[in-house]
Amino acid sequence: MEDEAGVYARGVTRAFGPVQALRGLDLTVPYGQVTALVGANGAGKTTLLLILATLLAPDSGEIRVAGCDLRTDPERARMSLGWMPDTFGAYDQLTVAEYLEFFADAYGLSPAEGSGRVVELLQQVHLLEMSRQPVHVLSRGQKQRLGLARALVHRPKVLLLDEPASGLDPRSRIELRDLLRSLAAEGAAVLISSHILSELEEIADRVVLVDQGATAGEHEITKLTAEAQGLWRVRALEEEPLTAALDAREVPCRTVPGASGLDVGPLTEREAAVLLAELVGAGVRVVSYAPVGGALESVYLAMTEDRT
């Protein structure tokens, strides 16, 4: 698995004085897939990303990015990775195009290649019409898109993204999702940290859960979705037959203030499908039936339920 991974980390530790931010964390980010990094605030996600981006040294552990050992060959690793932090500094007096041209030059692209790459990226992130505007006039969401373009200038094999959807409008989030999926399809290893769990579930192939500086689990999203237990909201034309049918089957249910219908479960997808068939077979006129939240949200809530 190590040779097939854009990121391979084992036993990573990092302390800040008496605070142990990472406690032997393990992580694998395969090529050709989007891996989601999920955990509560303070779980160690940003510390880990800073280490992978070669901006922070670990205290111990084995880490390879694009096959390069970060302890012995960080320079070569940097040429293979793209890094987009949650907040980043921008040279406000440069134009949008000049900003990207600066980084293209820093990564060794020729002037002709750099100019072409800048136009390509600005089209990709829908900022071409802003190319001659100074960076300081961009909105928060536009700066996020510019930051993504900067991370992609040198066509990295590994992409590290910390809260990339922050400040993006709904359309831009959809475009971000499509772009990350296309990059993975082209063979890139993508690692994304975000608090927007519903969107991560749509983007990611797999998820790594981080809790108190250690790996709490790694899951394939498709398997997680099939196996996770969650609540399902069901609404019928008449509530009384629905309630009676659920009581007869001893299915836990509850009303939700301000919501239409009943929440039932927790159920897996298979259990929910069986229940729906039984309700319809019992003559309940079901008009809507859908999960409340996603599988990733259910797993995250279970992981953090003891947090005070």
Buried (B, 14 or more C-beta within 10 A) or exposed (E): EEEEBBBBBBBBBBBEEEEBBBBBBBBBBBBBBBBBBBBBEEBBBBBBBBBBBBEBEBEEBBBBBBBBBBEEBBEBBBEBBBBBBBEBEBEEEBBBBBBBBBBBEEBEBEEEEBBEBBBEBBEBBEBBEBBEBBBEEBEEBBBBBBBBBBBBBBEBBBBBBBBBBBBBEEEBBEBBBEBBBEBBEEEBBBBBBBBBBEBBBBBBBBBBBBBBBBBBEEBBBEEBBEBBBBBBBBBBEEBEBBBEBBEEBEBEBEEEEEEEBBBBBBBBBEBBEEBBEBBBEBEBEBEEBEBBBBBBBBBBEBBBEEEE
